[in-house]
Amino acid sequence: MEISGATRLAGVLGFPVTHSLSPALHNAAFAALQINVVSVGLSVSEQDLERALGGLVAVGAVGVSVTMPHKGAVVGLAHECTPTVARLGAANCLTFVDGRILASSTDGQGLLDALAEQANFAPSGKKVALIGAGGAAAAIAVALTDAGADLAIIARRSEAAQSLAEIAGPLAYKGDATSIAQADLVINATPLGMSGTATEGELPVDPALLREGQLVFDTIYAPRETPLLKAARAARAMPIGGLSMLVHQARHQLQGWTRQEISAEVLWAAVAEKS
């Protein structure tokens, strides 16, 4: 759709955001729905965050996807939060309606949808080992335990793993290497192995702990095959990349902004073009 004076704004808000595929996903959906909205990257430093949100409200923006390092800070700047965001203290989506900011979280549901789509995996009663205790890990932990998973949380800082376990509920606990070896599903929710970072090429777990029959999910989508996914393939585990979670969490955000159903196929086609 041609950009005009009636075009509204959406985007991905973070620092930096040049690597993000979110604008491609958003714009594919807007084009498919024939909605006059354009999504762009919004690189905003932490000290400028409040002013940036005020500007987005002022210009009548539709909404933004929120990424690092702003997932926690936007919660305190929102007028309203969903119960999940209140529980997590973090949000990955803002919706602007009548001058108000609504904070929500779609990461957890995005993960569940990705697991169902890619592996027909239902968490109830399954053993899951989650590596990491940050914002994305928190959303994943809550979604998994709410869905009935037995969840071991492994983090560099023991107190962070324990704190997240308390948020996630009685099915969650602080785990260790044994938890990884015994898990039906292993999830990396840390930046270890991400392209363009100091940890590029690093593994978040000892590959010797991976085994045949496991699912191994990496929330990182750049590179498409991370060091962890390569190790999983070598161990004859089933590797699943983070692009699937990105697609589905974006689908939920877009449906919240537009109040219309979004085809996952449209979004998959948009990221396939970026391969």
Secondary structure, DSSP 8 states (H G I E B T S, - for coil): ----TT-EEEEEEESS-TT--HHHHHHHHHHHHT--EEEEEEE--GGGHHHHHHHHHHTT--EEEE-TT-TTHHHHH-SEE-HHHHHHT--SEEEEETTEEEEE--HHHHHHHHHHHHH----TT-EEEEE--SHHHHHHHHHHHHTT-EEEEE-SSHHHHHHHHHHH-TTEEE--HHHHHH-SEEEE-S-TT-TTSTTTT--SS-GGG--TT-EEEES--SSSS-HHHHHHHHTT-EEE-THHHHHHHHHHHHHHHHSS---HHHHHHHHHTT-
